[in-house]
Amino acid sequence: MTEIHGTRVVLRTSEPGDIPALAALRATPEVAEHWRGGPDLAADIAEDLADPGTHCLTVRYRDRIAGMIQWYEESEPDYRHAGIDIFLDPATHGAGLGTDAVRTLARHLVRDLGFHRLVIDPAADNAPAIRCYTKVGFRPVGVMRQYERGADGTWHDGLLMDLLAAELVDEGAG
């Protein structure tokens, strides 16, 4: 089991026992707005945990589950990079946990696993997420038009952001 310590959060490999709590967080309106899923969120999360290409880490804060952060790898040597996705308990939004979790995972991906580039793709209208990722050092690359279908059935824009290893912002600077 992987365990990575941030300033405020601990990221550890997600396990089946985490699924009920993670599914409950995914079901909250604030998370569901940006993290669509099927009618069985527990099954969706179990599928993510079983996918060898998706690395799921449970975000823990004060000894409780506060969310999940995932990463995937593009392993083709000429295009090698990692991508990140995250959702957190809406009760923790605005407390800096997202920034700490993203920064902690980004540091691990860059320093321990040798990635030179990371990407993340929030909804273009998700200003809090964009602010969070910017604090870590991610920069906007461009708008991906009609990138994802929203819960309302219409297409919504996404913002592609990336971070180069040298741009990773440590805690004191962000």
GUSELUM-623875 format. One record per residue: x, y, z of N, C-alpha, C in turn; residue number from 0; chain. Coordinates in pm, 1 decimal, m for minus. Atoms other than C-alpha are relative to their C-alpha. Layout:
! residues N
REC      neast     nnorth        nup     caeast    canorth       caup      ceast     cnorth        cup     k   c
REC          X          Y          Z          X          Y          Z          X          Y          Z   NUM   A
...
This chain:
! residues 174
REC      neast     nnorth        nup     caeast    canorth       caup      ceast     cnorth        cup     k   c
REC       84.2     m118.2        0.0        0.0        0.0        0.0       88.4      124.2        0.0     0   A
REC      m70.6     m126.8        8.5      126.1      340.8      m97.8      m62.3       99.3       97.4     1   A
REC       46.6     m107.8      m87.5      101.0      620.4      157.2       94.0      118.5      m19.0     2   A
REC      m77.9     m120.4       25.7      215.1      975.2       78.0      m53.9      110.0       91.5     3   A
REC       41.0     m102.7      m96.2      209.1     1250.3      338.7       17.8      139.3      m57.9     4   A
REC       m5.3     m140.7       34.9      124.7     1607.6      251.5       12.8       80.2      127.1     5   A
REC       m4.4      m86.6     m116.6      120.7     1904.2      483.8     m120.1      m26.0       90.6     6   A
REC      123.8       19.2      m76.9     m240.9     1839.4      589.6      m69.1     m131.6      m29.4     7   A
REC       69.3      121.9       40.0     m354.6     1529.0      404.4       97.3     m116.7      m10.5     8   A
REC      m73.4      122.7       28.8     m240.7     1171.4      369.4      m70.4      m65.0     m117.8     9   A
REC       52.6       72.0      115.2     m286.5      997.7       35.2       43.7     m144.7       14.8    10   A
REC      m36.0      141.1       m7.3     m301.7      620.0       51.9      m78.0      m77.1     m104.4    11   A
REC       64.8       82.2      101.2     m386.6      351.2     m197.0     m142.8      m30.3       43.0    12   A
REC      140.9       27.4      m29.9     m764.4      321.0     m211.8      m22.1     m150.2        7.0    13   A
REC       31.0      141.9      m16.9     m908.1       m9.5     m101.5     m151.4      m18.3        1.3    14   A
REC      145.1       23.5        8.1    m1250.2     m173.6     m128.3      m78.9       53.6      119.9    15   A
REC       70.3      m51.9     m117.1    m1341.3      m68.4      226.5      m28.9      149.2       m6.3    16   A
REC       21.1     m143.9       16.1    m1322.2      296.4      113.7     m120.5       31.9      m88.0    17   A
REC      100.4      m25.1      103.2    m1587.4      254.8     m154.7     m128.0       64.1       53.3    18   A
REC      124.0      m65.6      m45.3    m1900.3      336.0       51.9       16.6      148.7       30.5    19   A
REC      m21.3     m140.6      m33.0    m1754.6      662.1      184.3       28.2       81.7     m125.6    20   A
REC      m30.0      m71.4      124.2    m1617.4      761.5     m156.7     m124.2       16.0      m85.8    21   A
REC      124.6       m8.4       77.8    m1949.4      681.7     m326.4      m92.9      105.7       59.3    22   A
REC       84.7     m101.8      m64.7    m2131.9      898.1      m70.1       48.3      140.0      m36.2    23   A
REC      m52.9     m131.3       38.7    m1898.8     1189.5     m150.1      m29.1       29.2     m146.5    24   A
REC       27.2      m19.0      143.3    m1941.0     1136.2     m525.3     m147.2       32.3      m24.9    25   A
REC      143.8      m22.6       16.2    m2318.3     1150.0     m476.0      m42.6      140.2       41.1    26   A
REC       38.8     m135.1      m40.3    m2314.1     1499.1     m324.4      m15.1       86.6     m124.6    27   A
REC       22.7      m82.0      120.2    m2448.0     1759.9     m569.6      124.6       75.5      m47.0    28   A
REC     m118.2      m77.7       37.3    m2125.3     1963.7     m559.7      103.5      m84.1      m73.7    29   A
REC      m95.0       89.1       67.4    m1913.5     1663.5     m662.9      m62.4      m56.4     m126.4    30   A
REC       67.2       60.0      115.5    m2168.3     1505.1     m896.3       m7.7       95.8     m119.1    31   A
REC        2.9      m99.7      107.6    m2180.6     1830.0    m1094.1      119.6      m15.0      m93.1    32   A
REC     m122.6        9.7       79.2    m1823.4     1764.8    m1211.0       50.4     m142.7      m17.1    33   A
REC      m41.3      139.9        8.5    m1785.5     1387.8    m1162.1     m122.9      m84.9      m29.3    34   A
REC      116.8       79.4       37.9    m2057.4     1210.8    m1353.7       28.9     m147.2       23.7    35   A
REC      m11.9      144.6      m17.2    m2119.0      846.5    m1300.4     m130.4      m66.2      m36.0    36   A
REC      121.0       75.7       27.5    m2367.8      575.3    m1361.9      m91.0       m1.4      120.9    37   A
REC       94.8        5.8     m111.3    m2658.1      489.1    m1136.9       57.6      m66.5      125.2    38   A
REC      m62.1       68.5     m113.2    m2428.0      280.0     m914.7      141.7       55.1       19.2    39   A
REC     m129.9      m64.8      m20.2    m2144.8      503.7     m795.1       99.6      m93.4       67.6    40   A
REC      m90.5       95.9      m64.1    m2001.4      228.6     m574.6       62.3      m92.4     m104.7    41   A
REC      m52.7       85.6      107.4    m1966.6        6.7     m883.5       98.9       78.0      m86.7    42   A
REC      m92.2      m83.2       78.7    m1804.3      296.0    m1074.4      135.4       11.7       71.1    43   A
REC     m124.8      m14.2      m75.3    m1547.0      343.9     m798.5       72.5     m134.0        6.5    44   A
REC      m62.3      133.1       m1.2    m1485.1      m31.7     m770.6       67.8      m28.6     m133.6    45   A
REC      m59.2       17.4      132.9    m1420.8      m34.2    m1145.4      130.2       80.1      m11.9    46   A
REC     m123.1      m80.2        1.4    m1167.8      249.0    m1107.0      110.5      m68.3       80.4    47   A
REC      m98.5       66.6      m84.4     m993.6       60.5     m825.1       57.0     m124.1      m68.3    48   A
REC      m43.7      122.0       68.7     m973.2     m252.2    m1042.9       76.2       27.8     m129.0    49   A
REC      m65.4      m36.2      126.3     m839.3      m66.3    m1349.0      150.6       14.8       22.5    50   A
REC     m144.7       m9.4      m22.4     m462.6     m126.0    m1367.5       61.8      129.5      m54.8    51   A
REC      m51.3     m125.2       55.1     m420.4      199.0    m1564.0      m36.4      122.3       80.6    52   A
REC       41.2     m110.9      m85.9     m582.6      415.0    m1295.3       50.7      m26.1      141.0    53   A
REC      m55.4       12.8     m135.0     m400.7      468.4     m966.1      m84.5       86.8       92.2    54   A
REC       93.1      m70.5      m88.4     m654.7      563.0     m698.0       58.2       11.6      139.9    55   A
REC      m47.8      m26.8     m134.7     m550.1      722.3     m372.1     m111.3       68.9       79.0    56   A
REC       99.1      m60.8      m87.6     m789.5      799.0      m90.6       65.1      115.4       74.7    57   A
REC      m48.1     m118.1      m71.6     m744.0     1146.3       56.4      m54.3       m8.1      141.8    58   A
REC       40.8        4.7     m139.9     m748.1     1131.5      434.2       40.8      130.4       68.2    59   A
REC      m23.7     m121.8      m77.0     m773.7     1432.9      661.7      m55.9      m22.4      139.4    60   A
REC       42.3       21.3     m139.0     m787.9     1408.5     1040.5      m63.0     m137.8       18.0    61   A
REC       39.7      140.6      m14.8     m825.0     1029.8     1019.8     m137.3      m33.1      m56.7    62   A
REC      124.0       37.5       67.6    m1129.8     1035.5      795.7       18.3       18.4     m150.1    63   A
REC       m6.0       m8.8      145.6    m1190.5      996.8      424.6      m56.4      134.2      m44.0    64   A
REC       41.6     m132.2       46.8    m1207.1     1337.7      258.9      m16.1        3.9     m151.8    65   A
REC       13.7        1.8      145.5    m1201.3     1231.3     m107.9       92.6     m100.2      m63.9    66   A
REC      m88.1       88.9       74.9    m1004.8     1055.9     m376.8       72.2       80.9     m107.2    67   A
REC      m79.1      m57.9      107.6     m727.9     1159.4     m614.1       52.3     m116.6      m82.9    68   A
REC      m41.9      106.3       90.1     m640.9      951.4     m917.4      107.2       51.9      m92.8    69   A
REC      m93.3      m38.7      104.8     m359.3      949.6    m1165.7       12.1     m113.7      m99.2    70   A
REC      m22.7       97.3      107.5     m290.6      776.8    m1492.9      127.3       41.9      m72.8    71   A
REC     m125.9      m24.0       70.1       16.5      748.6    m1709.8      m16.4      m21.6     m149.4    72   A
REC      m22.0       23.1      142.5       76.1      795.1    m2078.7      143.1      m51.4       m7.2    73   A
REC     m132.3       62.5      m10.2      368.6      554.4    m2108.6       80.1       m0.3     m129.9    74   A
REC      m74.8       m9.9      125.6      462.7      603.4    m2474.3      118.1       93.4       23.8    75   A
REC     m116.9      m80.7      m36.9      822.8      728.7    m2430.3        3.4      141.2      m59.8    76   A
REC       m5.8     m132.0       62.4      788.1     1019.1    m2674.9     m110.0       94.3       47.6    77   A
REC      111.2      m82.0      m49.1      470.2     1143.6    m2502.8      m22.6      m18.8      150.2    78   A
REC       18.0       38.3     m140.3      523.1     1025.4    m2143.1      m41.3      120.0       85.7    79   A
REC       47.2      m98.2      m96.8      325.6     1226.0    m1887.5     m101.6      m69.2       89.7    80   A
REC      103.2       53.2      m89.8       76.1     1173.4    m1605.3     m113.8      100.4        7.1    81   A
REC      118.6      m82.3      m17.2     m276.9     1304.7    m1559.5      m60.2      m23.5      136.9    82   A
REC       56.2        2.9     m135.3     m458.7     1379.8    m1234.3     m148.1       36.3       m4.8    83   A
REC      139.8      m35.9      m26.3     m825.6     1388.0    m1126.3      m20.9       m6.2      150.8    84   A
REC       23.9       m2.8     m144.7     m959.8     1465.6     m778.8     m144.0       38.9       29.4    85   A
REC      124.4      m52.0      m57.9    m1282.4     1499.9     m584.6       14.9       m1.9      151.3    86   A
REC       m7.1      m12.5     m145.3    m1321.2     1610.0     m224.1     m138.5       22.7       58.8    87   A
REC      120.8      m24.9      m76.9    m1593.1     1623.6       37.9      m30.1      150.7       m6.7    88   A
REC       34.1     m142.7        7.0    m1776.7     1954.2      m20.2       15.8       72.7      134.2    89   A
REC      m17.3      m63.4     m130.8    m1754.3     2018.6      355.6      143.0       48.7       20.7    90   A
REC     m140.4      m41.6      m13.4    m1377.1     2058.8      308.8       41.0      101.9     m105.6    91   A
REC      m35.0      m95.2      105.5    m1390.7     2288.2        4.9       40.2      134.1       60.6    92   A
REC      m47.0     m130.2      m46.0    m1200.6     2611.6       55.3       98.2       m5.9      115.5    93   A
REC      m89.8       13.9     m114.9     m982.0     2470.7      334.0      144.3      m29.1      m40.6    94   A
REC     m136.1       25.0       45.8     m673.2     2411.1      117.4       36.1     m146.8      m14.1    95   A
REC      m31.1      142.7        9.8     m700.7     2033.1      119.8       22.6      m43.6     m144.2    96   A
REC      m18.3       34.6      140.9     m734.6     2012.9     m257.6      138.5       39.9      m48.1    97   A
REC     m133.4      m46.3       38.4     m421.2     2218.8     m308.8      106.7      m91.5       59.1    98   A
REC      m97.8       87.6      m64.8     m232.4     2003.9      m57.9        0.9     m137.4      m65.9    99   A
REC        6.7      132.2       62.2     m354.7     1678.9     m215.6       61.8        1.2     m139.7   100   A
REC      m53.7       m7.7      136.3     m274.4     1787.8     m572.8      150.2       23.5        5.0   101   A
REC     m143.4      m27.5      m12.2       64.6     1928.2     m469.3       75.8     m124.1       46.8   102   A
REC      m65.2      119.6      m52.8      148.9     1612.3     m273.8       13.6     m106.5     m108.0   103   A
REC       m7.8       99.0      107.7       62.8     1384.9     m565.5       92.9       47.6     m110.4   104   A
REC      m87.1      m53.3      105.7      235.5     1612.9     m818.1      146.5      m16.8       39.9   105   A
REC     m138.6       14.7      m47.7      552.6     1611.2     m607.2       43.9     m146.3      m12.2   106   A
REC      m30.5      143.4        9.9      541.1     1228.5     m592.1       21.6      m40.3     m146.4   107   A
REC      m11.6       36.4      140.9      486.7     1199.1     m966.8      126.9       55.9      m63.0   108   A
REC     m119.0      m64.9       55.9      769.7     1441.2    m1048.2      127.6      m55.3       63.9   109   A
REC     m125.5       32.9      m68.9     1029.0     1356.6     m784.7       24.6     m149.4       14.8   110   A
REC      m19.2      143.4      m24.7      968.5      988.0     m715.4      m15.6      m85.0     m126.6   111   A
REC       28.1       81.4      118.5      836.6      862.5    m1050.2       57.0       59.6     m128.5   112   A
REC      m73.5      m56.5      112.2     1025.4     1096.6    m1282.5      m80.9       58.0     m114.3   113   A
REC       77.9      m63.9      105.4      743.0     1257.7    m1478.0       47.1      143.6      m17.3   114   A
REC      m42.0     m137.8       26.6      844.4     1582.6    m1645.0     m119.5       91.2      m27.2   115   A
REC      119.8      m78.7       34.3      488.2     1691.5    m1731.9     m123.2      m67.7       58.5   116   A
REC      126.6       47.3      m55.0      148.9     1658.1    m1562.2     m112.5       79.5      m64.6   117   A
REC      117.1      m69.5       52.7     m197.6     1744.5    m1692.8     m118.1      m20.1       93.7   118   A
REC      125.6        7.1      m74.6     m533.3     1812.0    m1532.7     m102.6       76.6      m83.2   119   A
REC       98.7      m59.0       91.5     m860.5     1906.8    m1702.3     m132.9       32.3       67.4   120   A
REC      125.8      m37.8      m65.4    m1122.2     2081.4    m1486.8     m100.6       55.4     m100.4   121   A
REC      101.6      m69.0       78.8    m1450.1     2206.3    m1625.4       41.7      146.6      m10.5   122   A
REC      m44.7     m138.0       23.4    m1382.4     2548.2    m1775.8      m67.6      100.1       92.9   123   A
REC       70.0      m92.0      m90.1    m1637.5     2706.0    m1540.1       22.1      m33.6      148.5   124   A
REC      m26.0       39.3     m138.9    m1498.4     2541.5    m1224.5      113.9       85.8       56.7   125   A
REC     m100.2      m96.9      m45.4    m1315.8     2849.6    m1094.2       73.8      m44.6      126.6   126   A
REC      m75.6       43.0     m118.6    m1233.9     2703.9     m747.4      105.5     m106.2      m32.0   127   A
REC      m97.7      103.3       36.8    m1064.7     2399.4     m901.9      116.9       62.0      m75.9   128   A
REC     m104.7      m64.7       78.9     m872.2     2615.2    m1147.7       93.9       79.3       91.4   129   A
REC      m83.6      m72.9      m97.0     m749.4     2838.7     m860.5       88.7      m97.5       77.5   130   A
REC      m74.7      102.1      m74.3     m643.7     2528.0     m666.3      118.4      m49.4      m81.8   131   A
REC     m106.2       56.7       83.5     m442.4     2383.6     m956.2      105.6      105.4      m33.5   132   A
REC      m94.0     m108.6       28.3     m285.6     2721.6    m1033.7       96.3       19.2      117.0   133   A
REC      m85.8      m13.7     m118.4     m152.4     2739.2     m675.5      112.2     m103.0        1.5   134   A
REC      m99.9      106.8        5.3       35.9     2414.0     m741.3       99.8       25.1     m112.9   135   A
REC      m88.4      m31.0      111.7      185.4     2551.9    m1063.7      m55.9      m35.7     m136.5   136   A
REC       61.5       31.6      128.9      m51.6     2426.2    m1333.3      m33.4      130.6      m72.9   137   A
REC       30.2     m115.5       84.4     m102.7     2668.0    m1622.3     m103.3      m39.7     m104.5   138   A
REC       96.4       30.6      106.9     m389.7     2689.9    m1869.9       72.6      m21.2     m132.6   139   A
REC      m52.2       26.7      133.8     m307.9     2538.8    m2207.4     m102.2       45.7     m103.5   140   A
REC      104.9      m40.6       91.8     m641.3     2593.6    m2376.9     m133.1      m60.9       38.1   141   A
REC      135.6       48.6      m24.3    m1014.0     2539.2    m2372.0      m30.1     m112.4      m98.0   142   A
REC       44.9      112.8       81.2    m1137.5     2204.4    m2497.0     m151.2       16.5      m13.6   143   A
REC      139.9      m35.1       21.4    m1470.5     2298.7    m2649.3      m88.8     m123.5        0.1   144   A
REC       97.9      107.8      m10.9    m1772.6     2081.5    m2573.2       68.4     m131.9       35.8   145   A
REC      m88.0      108.8      m41.3    m1535.5     1845.0    m2392.7      m73.0     m113.9       70.2   146   A
REC       68.6      104.4      m75.7    m1775.6     1660.8    m2164.6     m148.6       31.1        9.4   147   A
REC      144.9      m16.7      m12.7    m2147.1     1599.8    m2133.9      m32.8       19.7      147.7   148   A
REC       39.7      m29.2     m136.8    m2294.1     1752.1    m1820.1     m122.1      m80.5       41.1   149   A
REC      116.2       70.9      m53.0    m2564.9     1607.9    m1598.2     m128.4       44.1      m68.9   150   A
REC      118.3      m51.7       67.9    m2810.2     1826.2    m1789.5      m10.1      m49.1     m145.5   151   A
REC        3.7       56.3      134.4    m2726.3     1639.2    m2112.6       65.6       85.7     m106.8   152   A
REC      m64.5      m86.8       98.3    m2553.9     1933.1    m2282.2      151.9      m10.6       14.6   153   A
REC     m145.8        5.0        0.8    m2187.0     1957.3    m2373.8       57.5      125.2       65.9   154   A
REC      m65.0     m107.1      m73.9    m1956.6     2170.5    m2157.2      148.9        3.2      m33.1   155   A
REC     m142.5      m17.3       27.7    m1608.9     2310.1    m2212.0       84.5      m47.3      118.1   156   A
REC      m99.8       35.0     m100.4    m1304.8     2181.5    m2026.2      121.7       88.1      m19.7   157   A
REC     m123.4      m76.8        8.8     m980.4     2360.9    m1951.2      116.3      m96.0       17.1   158   A
REC     m120.3       80.4      m12.7     m661.3     2172.0    m2023.3      106.7       85.2       67.2   159   A
REC     m108.1      m67.2      m71.9     m390.3     2269.8    m1776.0      116.9      m97.6        8.0   160   A
REC     m114.4       87.3      m20.3      m38.0     2138.2    m1750.4      100.8       64.8       93.0   161   A
REC     m104.0      m41.8      m91.5      258.3     2161.5    m1518.7      127.5      m71.0      m42.0   162   A
REC     m130.7       59.6       25.9      623.2     2105.4    m1606.2       71.6      m14.4      134.2   163   A
REC      m64.0       32.1     m127.9      843.2     1959.1    m1333.4       61.0      122.9       66.9   164   A
REC      m65.5     m117.9      m57.1     1035.6     2284.5    m1285.4      m99.0      104.8       50.2   165   A
REC      101.0      m98.1      m38.4      707.9     2474.3    m1232.7      m77.6      m37.2      126.0   166   A
REC       68.4       45.3     m120.8      590.0     2275.3     m930.6       27.6       97.6      114.3   167   A
REC      m11.1     m100.2     m105.4      521.0     2527.1     m652.6       m6.5      m70.9      135.9   168   A
REC       m0.3       57.6     m134.8      617.9     2417.8     m300.2      m92.2       78.6       91.6   169   A
REC      100.7      m56.2      m91.2      393.5     2494.8       m2.1       17.5      148.3       28.6   170   A
REC      m21.9     m137.3      m42.7      550.2     2823.0      106.4      m23.2      103.0     m109.4   171   A
REC       10.9      m94.8      110.4      524.3     2977.4     m239.6     m140.3       12.4      m55.0   172   A
REC      130.1       m3.9       64.9      161.6     2901.0     m324.4     m108.9       29.9       91.3   173   A
